[in-house]
């Protein structure tokens, strides 16, 4: 192919992920990755062996028998002798963790002599009865899994008739001992294990120093079945598998039935979800992995059914290719985070086993681009690929997925990915005494740790990636990898028949062909067409970094030759402009409105009208990326537009979106106060033609046709004190769309010195309707609503009373009046007709009119004080997104009507005067809303929101 499609993504993230701009760029003139030769592949295999030897020998020399190596100080990490690292240290149990975790790695890497020595050391030196509290999860996957993996390799070598002939199941005996020491953790009514157990005392108090916990993570309780089932089937004791199955069954029963998702943390006694966010990363990851692998290893179709149910929910709610974002289990369309953790890098590998190759390739490519930007996967990174948590403890999940994708596709591109992993490890993590974790991927600083999983997993997957089949003493296809990459044999599915005494009757010989159904994707899926993976991968090639060439980009101008043609600039683009959309189509750029309100821009060079148009499309996408990059600023809180003129007197408060430019209202204590006036032209995109009306006032402008900053400059030039941009999408409201903050235009906006706020269409029309009824409307722009007592005192009370009295006389109504006192100490006497007919009206919360329930004078004002978080969006597009905020706010603190609040009587200045002297007003479609209904609505909303508020509070405390 002459050109290769490329991709670039950019996410304008916000507190609730209300807006995403996904940009996919085509890089012209790039070819398929070069094919790696056999010699280079062999050299990389040998390099992996040398790296492993460097790490392993330094552990044995400087750390053994300690659990882990501290590579910067060249000594062992012994729990209790080093400063506590919190939960991380729960993996350490004074049982030579790294050596046990590395046993089957030695066998896989064909270091048989060292494997035999290591097994003897474990048998003689490792003790499992230490008085120490350990993590049940970590001890299971690392130590129990390591012993079982070592036992499996010892049996394999012994059966080959050359090595390990002395071996007599000693590692299996140790595994069984450890299994019994973990069993006390399962002493709960639910069957979910306690997260920690004392190896010597179990949960017995007070000696155990544990057993008081109430919560555990889903992965902690759901990542036991492989090791425990293998232990049962190898030892003949079903108790281990029974406990692991019970825990999995309980988690399955507690899934959220509507979304079919599980939360991150669960109460082990009640089964209540403590953290209701759900994803495929930390806290849940290996639960999904073990459901599918339990089907492969044990042949139980029930586990496959469960996995498929969960997987469908993951792809429906969590997967937003190429991203995988956490959601709420009860509100799965609501994102719980705007960042991802590094542990989700295992998921493409699991998708390969599932057979869902396309999303695996897409997500893996995104992760690869992140590693190219930061050298390693940060422990957590944002949806626009910035560092969220900067550590990298040499995690192997990305290498794992790389290996499985190479197996599935045969695409040598993944050999190049593996090569980059090797190069980065040697360049940035290698130290004289091993490999050190990265403390900060941005600075390259190190942390004095080398976790056992680095030796247990990383070198297995890298070696398998570059090794030939003849380099391995056994067929890897006969085994399944645990989450710690320990090898368990597939024949275990037949090794659990019982005799009358419930003892294992013995192995059953079964032809290998009978196992083809267990794992349908163990063979290369596309051996003759590696371009298949490339065609999926290329749109995401440049999703993170700006790596596309910029050579030969033409200048603006006219004509068809380079340097003479014009093209659409990113800063001028409007998503609702038909001409712009037509130009995008010509450049091979398509605009897709996603189901959650986000907008995706994708360019495919081969769909452009010509090569020149394709290049224009490339330039447009690059400009859009730069523009969106400049718009990434700290989230600002919501602002307030408070109508302070009569008759509102500060009661009407509209929640407004802030701007990332102009005067910051939080720095102005008193806010910016002024009467409002509509600009001409109303969109504010050209020079204002009515500056005499705008000068000294708050300019009202309509959204659309140009950038927000341009509107601000034009209003400022006309002398406006501030500006309010009203959404042009008819009917939009903060009731049906998240509020957003206005971004700049990609240029320096320091010249804008007036405050700018944004109102949705419904809230903006409250001001416009007030202008029609009262001519002059005064508002206060501020960071939060001001006290009405202050506002009323600032007004000319004498003039207000006189105006009200004049209004009374002009209506011809009975001079008798009805006083309504506000919460403020000052009050205004406002006349109300003693006898109103059924057409008389009362003000509702939006300034409209509704028919009162009775014919008695009504002076009630509905009020409330909800103020929800604000989210951000760019003004690149006019799309608004999803719902989550209330736009109309009240300064009062009640949710029901109060008789003592201010007047709502209609006068001649407030409505059309009828022939009988009464005031005629328009009626809303649903006028009769009772106080009880309003109260029930608020209670319902509070109940509905409580769950999400709890989840967000938990997320603030979240740690990997």
N, C-alpha and C positions, 0 to 999 in steps of 0.2 A: 504494500500500500504506500502511496506517495506521502501521505501525512498520517499522523497518529493523533487521535482525539485525546485531549488531556482534560484535566479537571482541576478546579480550584473552588474551594468552599469557604464561605465566610458567614459567620452567624452573629447577628446583632442580638446578643443575649440580654435578658432582663430577668427580674426577680421571679417571674412566672413563665419565662421563655415565651413571651407573647409574640415575638417577631423574629423570624430568621430569614436572612438573605443568603441563599445558597448559590454560589457562583461557580460555574464549571467552565473552564477555559480550554480551548484547543491550542495546543502548541504545534506549530507547523514545522515540517521538516525533520521531525524526530523519527527515528526508526525503531524497530523492535530491539530489545536488549540482545547484546551479543551472546552467542552460545558459549558457555564455559566448557573448555576442553577437559579431557580425562586427567591430563597431567596436573592442571591447576586444581582440579577437584581433589586429586590425591594429595597435593601439597596442603590444601586446606584441611583435609582429614588429619594429616600428620600434625598440623599446627594445633588442631583441637586437642590431640593427644598430649602435645607438649604443654599446652595451657592447663589441662587437667592435672598433669604431673606436677606443674608448678604450684597449683593450689593445694593438691592433696599432700604432697611431700612437706610443704610448709606447715600444714595442719599437724601432720604426724610428728614433725620435728619440734615445733614450737608450742603446740597446744595440747596434743593428746596426753592424758585421757580426758581433758576438759571437753565440754560440749561443743564449743565453737572456737575458731581462731579469731584473734584480734590482729588483723594484718598490719596495722600501722605501728603498733607497739611490739609486734612479734611475740605474743604470748596468748595463753588460753583464757577464755572467758569462763569463769567459775561463778555460778550464781551465789550471791551472798557476799562475795569478795569484791565485786564491782558495783558501782552505783546502779540502783534499780532503773530499769527502762520501762517499768510498768508491765502491761499485759504481754509485751514482746518477750519478756523473760519467762513467761509461763511455758514456753517450749523447752526450756532447759530443765533437765531432771537429774543431772549428774550421772548420766548413763552414756557418755561418749557419743552424743547425738550425731555429730558429723560422720563418725566412722560407721555407725549403724545405718545412717541414711545413705551412705555411699557404697554399700556392699554390692548391690547388683549393677551399679555403674561400672565398677571394676571388671565384672564379668562381661558386661556388654562391650566395653572398650578393649576386650581381649587381653586384659592384664591378669591372667589366670594365676600366676604365682603370687602376685600381690593380693588377689582375692582370697586365696587359700590362707595366707598369713593373716589377713584381716579377720576372716571367720574365726580363726583360732584365738585371736586377741579378744574378739567380742565374747566368745565362750568363756574365756578365762578371766577377763578383766571387768566386764560390764555387770553391774548389779542393778536389779530392778526393785529393790525393797527399801529405797532411800526415803527418809522422812522429809518429804518435799512435796509441795502442792504444784501440780502440773495441769496444763490444759488437756482435757480429754480429746479434743479435736486434733491438736498438734501432735500429741503423743500417739494417737491412732495412725495418722497419715504418715508420720515420719519414723517413729520407732517400731510400732507394730507392723506397718507396711514395709519398713526396711528389713525387719527380721524375716517376714514372709517372702519378700523379694530375694533376700539372700538365701533362704531355704530353697526356693524354687530354682535358683541358679545352681546351688550345690547339688540338687537332685539331677538337674540336666547334665552337669559335668560328670557326676558319678555314673549316670547311665551311659555316657559316651565311653566309659571304660578306661580313662586315662588318669584324670585328676579326681581329687576328693573321694578316693575310695575308702578313706577312714571315717568319712562323715556318717553319723548315725542320728540324724534328725535333732541335733542339739539346738539349732536355731528355732525349730518348731516348738521345742519344749519351752524355750525362753518366750516365744510368742504367746504360748498358752498361759504361762505364768503372768505375763503382762496383761493378757485379756482378762484374767480373773481379778487382777488389781484394778482394772478399769470398771468392772461390773458394778461396784457399789454406787457409781454415779447414776445408774439407771433406776435407783430406788425412788421413783416418783410415780404418782398416780397416772400421769399422762403417758409415761414411758419415755419422755424426753429426758436425756441425761443432764445432770448438773454440768455446768461448763468446766468445773475443776474438780480434781480429786487428789487426795493424798496417797502417794504410792504405798506407804506403809500402813496408814491407819484408815484409809478409805474416807468415809464421812463421819467417823466416830468423833464426837466432841468430848472435851475440847482439844484432844490431841491432833485432830485432823487440820485444824485451823482453816477449815472451809466448810461448805455445805449450807451456807446462808444465802447464797445467790438465788434470785428468782427468775432471771432472764438469761436467755442464750440466743445466739444467732442461728438463723435457719440453716446455714451451711454447717455450723458446729454440730447440730443435731441430725442433719441429713447427709453427712459425709462419713458414714460408718459401714454401710452395707457391703462394700467390696472386701475390706479387710476382715470384718467380722464373719461374713459368709465364708470367705476363704479359710479363716481359722477354724470354723466349725467343720467344714468339709475336709480339711486336712487332718484335723484332730479327732473327728468323729463325735464331737460334743455339739449338739445343735443350739445350746443356750446362747451363744454369741450371736448367731444369725437371727435368732428369735427376737432378741432385744433390739437389734438394728432394724429389723422389719417393723417392729412395733412403733419405733420412733418415726420411721418413714410414713407409716400408715396414719399416724396422728397428724403429721404435717399436711398430708394430703387431705385429710378431713377438715383441717382448719384453713384451707385455701379460701380465698374470697370467691364465692360461687358465681358472682356476676362477671368478674374479670378473669377468673381462674389464675390469679396471681397470688403469690405469697409475700408477706412482709419480710423485713430484715431481721427483726428481733421479736421473740415470742416469750411469754411467761410460761415457764416449764410446769407450773402447777395448774393454772387456769386455762392455758391455751389461748389467752388473749394476746392479740398483736400489740407489742409495745411500740415498735416503729413500723409504720404502715407504708413506708416507701419501698418500692420494688424495682429491682434491676437485675443485671446479670454479672455485677461486679462484687465487691467486697461484701461479705455477710450472707450472700445467697449463692454465689457462683457454682461451687461444687455440688450443691444440692441438685441442680439440674443435671450436672455432669454425671452424678452417680445414679440418677434415675435411668438414664439411657445406658450407661455402662453396666448397670445391674442386669438390664435386659440382655446385653451382649454376653456377659459372663455367666449368668445364671439361667438364661433362656426363659425367663418369666415374662410372658406377654403383658401382664398387668403393669409392669414398670414401663414398658413401651407405650402403653395407652396413656399412662399418667404424663410421661414426658411429652408425648404429642399434644396433649391438651395444654400443658404449660407452654410448649413451644409456639403453638398457634397464638396464644395470648401475648407472648413476647414479641412476635413479629407484627402483631396488630397494634400494640400499644408502645412498647419500649423501643423497637427498632425504627429508627428514622434515618435510613441509609445515607451516609455511612456511619451515622452516630447510633449510640445505644444509650438512651437517657432514662434515668429513673423516673417512675411515675408513682402516683398514689394508688393503692390497691382498690380503694372504694371509688376513686375518681380517676380512672386510668387515662383520661384525656388531659389531665393536669400534670405537667412535669413537676417533679419534686426537686430537681437539681438543674443547674446549668453547667455542670462539670461531670467528668467521667473519671473513674479510677483505673489504675493500670491493670488490676486483676481481671478486668473484662477482656483482656487481650487473649485469654484462653478460648473465648467463645467462637471465633472463626474455626478453630480446630475442631470443636464439638460440632459445628455446622457441617464440616466435612464428613464426619462420621455419620451425621444425619442424612447427608446427601444433598444438602441445600448449598450448592457451591457459590451461586452468584452473590448473595449477601456476605458470604464468608470472604470472598475476594474483595468486595467493596470495603468492608470494615478493616480488613487486614491492610489494604492499601492506605487507608486513612492513618492507621497506626504507624505504618512505615514512614509516611510523610512527617508525622510527629517526631519520630526518632531521628529523621534527617535534620529536623530543625533543632532538636535539643540533645542529640547524640544518644539519648536513652529515653524511654517512656517516663515522664515524671510520675510520681506516685498518684497524682491527680492533675488533670488539665481541663481547661474550660472548653466550652463548645466552639469558641473561636481559637482554640489550640494554644492559649497562653497557659503558663504554669500556674496551677492552683496550689499543689503541694510539690515542693521542689525535690524531695528525696527520690532516690532510686536504689533500692537494696539488692540490685542485681537479679531482678525477677526474671524467670524463664518463660513466662506465658507467651510472649511474642515469638520467641524461638520455637515454642511448641506448635503454634499455629502455622508458622512458616514451614516447618517440617511436614505437617499434615497436608498443607496446600500443595507442596511439591509432590507428595505421594499421589495426590488426587489428580493433579493436572499434568504432571510431567513437564511443567514449564520451568526452564532453567533460570528464569527471572528470579525465582525464589532461592536459587543458589547464590545469586548476587546479593539478595537480602541477607542471607546467612553470612556471607562474606563481610558485609558491613557490620553485623553484630560482632564478629570476631575482631575486626579492626578497631571498633569502638572500645571493646573490652580491653584490648591490649594498649590502646592509646590513652584512655582516660581512667581505667579502673585498676590496671596492673600496678602493683607496688612490689618492692623486694620480697616481702613475706606473703605473697598471695595476690588476691584481688580484693580491693576495698570498695564498699558500697559508696554511692555518691550522696553526699550530704545536700548538695545543691547542683542540679544539672546545669543551671545557668552560669555558675562560677567555676564548676569543676572541682569543688572542694570535696574532700573525702570524709567518710565516717568510719570509725574503727570497728568494723563488723564484716564478717563474711559468713552469711547464713548457710546452714547445712543444705538448704534446697538448691543452692548454687551448684554444688557438686552432685547432688542427687538428680537434678533435672536438666540444668543448662547444658552440660556436656553430653548427656544422653542424646538430646535432640539435635545438637550441632553435629555430633559424630554420625548419627543416623542420616543426617542430611547429606553428608559428603562421602559416606562409606559405601562401598559396593557390597552386594549380597555376600560375596565370599569373605569379606572382612569380619563377618559376625559368625560365631560358632553355632548359632541356632537360628531358626526361622522366627523372626519377630512377629510374623503373622499368627503364630500360635499363642500369642500372649496379648493381654490388654494392659494398658498403662493406668495406674491409679492417678489420682490428682497430684501425687508426689512423684509420679513417673516410675513407680515400682512395678515390676513385672509379675502378673498373676496369670497362670495358665488357663486357657479356655476349656480344657478338659474338666475343670472343676464343676461344670454344669451337670456332669454325669456321675459325680463322685459323692452322692449322698443317699444311696439306697440303704434301707435299714433291715436288720433281721428282727426277730421277735424280742430281742433284748435291747432294741433301739440303738444298736451299735452299727457302725459302718460295715457293710457286708463285703466291700471291696470295690475296686475299680471296674468299670464296664468298658470294654473295648467298643469303640464306635468309629466308623469310617469318617475321615475328615470332611467328606463331601456333605455330611449331615449338618455341618456347622456353617455352611454358606449363608443360611438364612439369618444367622445371628448377627453378622456384621457385613452388610451388603456392600460396603464401600472400602474394603481393605485393599482392593486392587486399584490400579491407576484408571481413572474414569475417562480420561481423554489422552491416551498415550500418543496418538498420532496427530493431535491438533492442539498444541500448546497455545496457538493464537486465540483459542477460545477464552482462556483466562485473561489474555492481554486485552481483548476487546471489551471485557467487563472492567478491567482495572484502569484503563487509560483515562476515562472521564474523571477519575479521582487522582490523577498523577500529581497534580499541583494544587491539591486541596488545601495545603498548609502554607508552603513557602512559595515565594515568587521566584520560581526557577525557570520560567519560560524565557526564551531569548527575546530581546527587544531590538535586535538589529533590523535594519531596513524598514522601520516603521515610517510611514509616509507622513508628510506635513499636511496641514489643513490647506484647503484650496478647492478649486473646481476642476472638472474634467476627469478623465478616466486614467490618466497616467500618474505614476507615483509623484507625489508632491503637488498634485493639482486637484485631488478629489477631497471633498468634505465628508465628514462622517459624524454620527451622533455622539455627543460627548456625555459621559456618565452624569456630570453635574446638571445637565439639561434634561435628563430622562424623566418622564412621568409615565407611570404604569397605566394611567387611564387616557393616554393620548393615542388615538388610533394611528396617527402618522408615525409616532415613535415605535409602536408595535409592528407596523409594516416594515420599518427600517431594521428592526431586530430580526424579523423573519428573513429579510434579504441577506443579513450577515450570518445566518445559520444559528441565531440565538432564539430559543423558545422560552416563553414565560409560562410557568405552571403555578396555579393557585393550589396549594396543598390543603388537605381536609381540615387542618387546624388553623387556617388563616395565614399561614406563612407563604412567602413567594419564593419560587425557585427559578433561577436563570441558568439555562444550560446551553452551551454552544457546541455544535458539531460542525467541524470544518467542511465535511463532505456534503452538508446540507445547505451551504452558502451558495448564492447565485454565481459567484466567481471566486477565484483565488484572492483577488483584491478585496472583495467583500468579506471573505473569511478573515483576512488580515485585519480589516477594520473591526470585525467582531472581536478578535483577539485583543485589540487595543482598547475597545470599549469595556471588555470584561476586566482587563488590568486596571483601567481607570476606576471601575466600580469597586474593585477590591481595595485600591488605595483610598477611595472616598470612604468606604465603610470602615476601613481601618482607622482613619482619622476621627471617625464618629464614636469610637469606643471610649467613653468617659465614665466616670463614677456615676452610679445611679443617684438621681436627685429625688427628694421626697415630693409629695404632691403640694401644690400651691392652692391658694384660695382666691376666688373672685366673689366679693361680698357686695351685694347691692345695698347701699346705705341711704339712698334718697327715699322720700316719702312715696308710698306708704310702707315700704319694706323695712327701713330703719335697721338694716343689718341682719334681719332674720333670714334672708335668703343668701345662702352660701353655696357657691358652685365649686366643686372640686376641679381644679385645672391642672393640666400637664405643664411642667416647666420647660425651659429652653436651655440648651447647653451653651448659650451665648447671651450677651446682654447683661444688664444689671442683675445681680443676685439679690432677690428679695429678702433672703434671710439676713442680709447685712443692713437692711433698712428697717429699723424698729417700727416706725409708724406706717410702713407700706407706701404705696403710691396711689394717690386719690385723685379722681377726676371724672368729669362727665364723659360719656361715650359718644362717638360719632363714627358713621360709616365712611370708609374711604371710597373715593372714585378714582380709578376703577376699583370695584369691590374686591378683586383678587389681590390688589396691592402689588402687582408684578411690574407695573409701569410707574412713571412719575405721577405722584398724586395730583389730581386736577382741582381738588377743593381744599387746598392747604389752609385757607382762612377759617374753614370749619374744623379742621383737624388740629390746628395749632393749640397747644395747651390742654388737649383732651386725650382720652384713651382711644386709639384708633381700632376700629373693628374691620377685620379683613377675612375673606373666605379662603379656605385651603385650596391649593391646586394651581397648576400652570407655571409655578416657579418654586424656587427653594425658599424655605422659611427665612433664612438670613436676608435674602433679597427683599422680602416683604418688610422686614424690620428696618432695613436701610431706607427704604422709600418712606415709611411712616416717620422715621426719625428726621429725615430731610424735610418733611412737611411740618415739623415742630411738635409731633405727638409726644406726650408724656410717657406713654407706654403703648403696647399693642396686644390685642387679643385676636388669635386666629381661630375661626370657627370652621369646623369640619364641613366639607361639601358633600359628604355621603348622607343622603336624605335619611332621616330617622336614626342615625347612629347615636348611641348613648353610652354612657359609662355603665348602664345597666346591661348592655349587650356587647361591649367591647372593652378591652383593657385600656386604661389611659396610658399615654406615652409621652416621652419628652422629645422636644423638637431638636433635631441635630443641625449642625452647621452645613455649609455647602462645600466643605473640603478646603476652604481657604481660611486665612486669618480673619477672625470675626471680632478682633479687639475694637474695631471701629464702631461696633454696635454697643450703645451705652444705655438704651432704654430697656426696661423689663418687658419680656414677651411671655405670654401664656397661651395655652391651647385649650379650647372647649370643644366637646363633641357637638354634633348638630342639635340634639335635643336641648342640651344645656345652653348652647349659644342662642337658640330661639327664645329662651326665657328672657334674655336681655333684649332681643329684637322685638318681641311682643310687648315688653315693658316700654320700649321706646315709642311704639305705636300708640299705646294707651296714655302714657304720661309725658310724652315729648322729651323731657329732659330726665335722663337717668344717670345717677352718679354711682360709681363703683369704687371699691378699694381693692387694689392688688396687693397681696401680702403672702408671707410664707405660711400663715395660719390665720383662721378667723379671729377678728378682734372682738372684745367684749362689747355688747350692745349698749351698755351704760355709757361707755366712753364715746361711742358713736353718737348717741342721742345728745349728750352734753355738748358735742362739737357742733351740732346743728343749731340754727337760730330758732329757738323754741317759740319765740313770739311770732315770727313769720309763719312757722308751721301751723300754730294754732289759728292765726288769722286766715291762712289759706284754707284750712279745714272748714272754718266757719263760713267763708265765702262759698266754698263748694256746697255747703248745706243749703244756703239760701238759693243757689242757682238751681238746685233740684226741685224746689217747691215742696219739699217734704215737710212733715211735721217738725217744728223746731225742737221738740223734746229730744234729748240725747241719752245715749247709753255709754257709760264709761267702761273701757277695757284697759286694765293696768298691766303693763309688761312686767317682767322680772326686775327691770331696772328700777331704781328708786324714783327716777323721774318718769312721768307718764304724759301722754297726749290724749286730750279729750277728743274723741271722734264720734260724731253723731251716727246713730243707727236708727232707721225707721222703726217705730214701735209696731207697726202693722205692715208686714211684707207679704205680698202675694207669692204664689208658688214659683214665679219666675225670678224672684230675688235670689241673690247668690251669696256664696261664702267662698273665701279664698282657700284653695288647697295648697299643697306644698310646692307646686310648680308655678304659682302665680296665676293659674287658670281659675275658672269658676265652676262651682258645683252647687246643686240645689241642696239647701239645708234639709235635715230630717224633719224639722218642725217649723212652724210658722213664727216661732219666737225669735227675737234678735240673736244673731250668731256672730261671735267675734273670736271664734276658735282658730288657732293656727297649728297645723300638724308640725311636729318637730322631731328631730333625732340628732344623733351625733356620730354616726358611723363614719370612719375615715380609714379607708382601706389602702393597702400599699399601692404604689404607682409603678408602672413598668415602662420600659423604654422602647422607642421605635425610631426609625429613620424617616425623613421626609422624602426619601428616594421614591417611594411608592405611596399611593393613596389608600392601600388596603389597611384595614383596621384590626382584624384578628378576632379574638374570642372575648367572652364576657368575664368580668370579675369585679367591677367596682360600681359603687353608687356615685353618681355625679352630683346629686343635689344633697346638700348637707344643711343641718340646722345647728345653731349655736346652743340651743337648749338641750337638755340632757334626757328628755323623756321621749317615749315613743307613742304617746297618746295625746289627745287634744287637751288643752288647758283653758279654762274659762278666763283666767286672768291675763292671757297673752293678748298681743296687740290687735287692733281693729282690722277688720276686713270689709267694712261696709263699702258698697259701691256708690259713687257719686257721679255727677254729670261728667266729670273729667275721667271717669273710669269705665264708661260703657256708653251704649247707644241709648238716647232718651226716647222713650215711647210716647205715644199720644196721650196717655193718661198720667204722664209725669213720672211713672215708675221707671226704674233702670232695667233695660233688657241686656242679658248677657248670654254668651254661648254656653252650652252645656257639654260636659265631657260624656264620653260614651258609657262610662260606668260610674254614675254620680253617687250612688248610695253605698258608701263604704263605711261600715260601722267601726266604732272604736274597738270592739272585740275582735273583728276581723283583722284590723291593723295590728293589734297586739299579738294575735295568733301568728300572723305573718312574720313578725319580728322574732317571736320565739322559735318558729320553724327555721328561720335563717340562722339564728344563733346556734341552734342545735346542729344544723347542717355544717356550719363553719367550724364548730368546735373541734371536730375530728381533724380537719385540715390544719387548724392552728396548732394543735398538739403535735402533728407530724412535722410542721415547720420548726417548732421549738426544739424537737428532737434532732432535727437536721443540723441545727446550730451547734449541737454537741457532738456531731458525728465525726468519727475518726476511722481511718482504715485499720 
